[in-house]
C-alpha cells in the first residue's frame, strides 16, 4: 500500500508482484528484503524503494541460504561485540574471509556486491 492506502500490487513492469512477501528491510536504506513465494526455493530479493518502480535484485538463491548467512552474522556479531568498541571498527580479515566463503556458498554467488556493501565494510 502507498501512503494513500492504494495497492502497489500489479502485473505491469515495475509494479509490486502479489507473490512477493516482505521478510525484512535494510536498516540504513529502508529497502525491503523479500521472497518470491512462487519460486520453489523462495529466492530472496531486495529492491530500491522510492524511485517509482520496483526492480528486484536477487541476494540469495534460497531463503534457507539467506537464513544461514543471517544466523552466522548474528553469531559473529555476538562473538565480536566485546572486541569492537566503536562503529568504525571492522571485522578481522579472517572473519571477512570466512564470511565471504559462507556468502558464496549459501547464495550460490548471487549479488556479491550487495553483501560486500552491507556486511563486509
C-alpha positions as CSV (number, residue, x, y, z in Angstrom):
1,X,0.0,0.0,0.0
2,X,1.2,3.5,-0.6
3,X,0.7,6.4,1.8
4,X,-2.9,7.0,0.4
5,X,-3.9,3.4,1.0
6,X,-3.8,2.3,-2.7
7,X,-2.5,-1.1,-3.5
8,X,1.0,-1.2,-5.1
9,X,0.4,-4.7,-6.4
10,X,0.1,-5.1,-10.1
11,X,1.1,-7.1,-13.1
12,X,2.9,-4.4,-15.1
13,X,6.7,-4.0,-15.2
14,X,7.9,-2.1,-12.1
15,X,4.8,-2.8,-10.0
16,X,5.0,-4.9,-6.8
17,X,4.0,-8.5,-7.5
18,X,1.4,-10.4,-5.5
19,X,3.8,-13.3,-5.0
20,X,6.5,-11.1,-3.3
21,X,6.4,-11.5,0.5
22,X,8.4,-9.0,2.6
23,X,10.6,-10.6,5.3
24,X,12.5,-7.6,6.4
25,X,14.2,-4.4,5.3
26,X,17.6,-2.9,5.2
27,X,18.2,-0.8,8.4
28,X,20.1,2.0,6.6
29,X,18.2,2.4,3.3
30,X,14.8,1.0,4.3
31,X,14.8,-1.1,1.1
32,X,12.6,-4.2,1.5
33,X,14.0,-7.7,1.6
34,X,11.5,-10.2,0.3
35,X,11.0,-13.7,-1.0
36,X,9.2,-14.8,-4.2
37,X,6.7,-17.4,-2.9
38,X,6.2,-18.7,-6.5
39,X,9.9,-19.9,-6.6
40,X,10.4,-23.4,-5.2
41,X,13.5,-22.3,-3.2
42,X,11.9,-18.9,-2.1
43,X,14.7,-16.8,-3.7
44,X,15.5,-13.7,-1.7
45,X,15.5,-10.2,-3.2
46,X,15.8,-6.6,-2.4
47,X,14.6,-3.5,-4.4
48,X,15.3,0.2,-4.0
49,X,12.2,2.0,-2.8
50,X,11.0,5.5,-3.7
51,X,12.1,5.5,-7.3
52,X,8.6,5.0,-8.8
53,X,9.0,1.3,-9.8
54,X,10.3,-1.9,-8.3
55,X,13.4,-3.5,-9.8
56,X,14.2,-6.6,-7.8
57,X,17.7,-7.8,-7.4
58,X,18.4,-11.3,-6.1
59,X,20.6,-11.5,-3.0
60,X,20.2,-15.2,-2.3
61,X,19.2,-18.2,-4.3
62,X,17.2,-19.6,-1.4
63,X,15.5,-18.5,1.8
64,X,17.4,-21.2,3.7
65,X,20.7,-19.9,2.5
66,X,19.7,-16.3,3.5
67,X,18.8,-17.6,7.0
68,X,22.1,-19.4,7.3
69,X,24.1,-16.3,6.4
70,X,21.9,-14.2,8.8
71,X,22.4,-16.7,11.6
72,X,26.2,-16.6,11.1
73,X,26.2,-12.8,11.1
74,X,24.3,-12.8,14.4
75,X,26.8,-15.2,15.9
76,X,29.7,-13.2,14.5
77,X,28.2,-10.1,15.9
78,X,27.8,-11.6,19.4
79,X,31.4,-13.0,19.3
80,X,33.0,-9.8,18.2
81,X,30.8,-7.5,20.3
82,X,33.2,-7.3,23.2
83,X,36.2,-6.5,20.9
84,X,34.6,-3.9,18.7
85,X,34.5,-0.7,20.7
86,X,33.1,1.7,18.2
87,X,31.1,1.9,15.0
88,X,34.2,2.4,12.8
89,X,35.7,-1.0,13.9
90,X,36.0,-3.6,11.3
91,X,35.9,-7.4,11.2
92,X,39.3,-9.1,11.1
93,X,40.5,-10.3,7.7
94,X,39.9,-13.9,8.8
95,X,36.3,-13.2,9.8
96,X,35.8,-11.5,6.4
97,X,37.2,-14.4,4.5
98,X,35.1,-16.9,6.4
99,X,32.0,-14.7,5.9
100,X,32.7,-14.4,2.2
101,X,33.1,-18.1,1.8
102,X,29.7,-18.7,3.5
103,X,28.1,-16.0,1.4
104,X,29.5,-17.5,-1.8
105,X,28.3,-21.0,-0.8
106,X,24.9,-20.2,0.6
107,X,23.8,-17.6,-2.0
108,X,25.1,-19.6,-5.0
109,X,27.3,-16.5,-5.8
110,X,24.3,-14.2,-6.3
111,X,24.8,-10.4,-6.0
112,X,28.0,-10.5,-4.0
113,X,28.2,-6.6,-4.2
114,X,25.1,-6.5,-2.0
115,X,26.8,-8.5,0.7
116,X,30.1,-6.6,0.4
117,X,28.3,-3.3,0.6
118,X,26.3,-4.1,3.7
119,X,28.3,-6.7,5.7
120,X,31.9,-6.6,4.7
121,X,32.7,-3.0,5.1
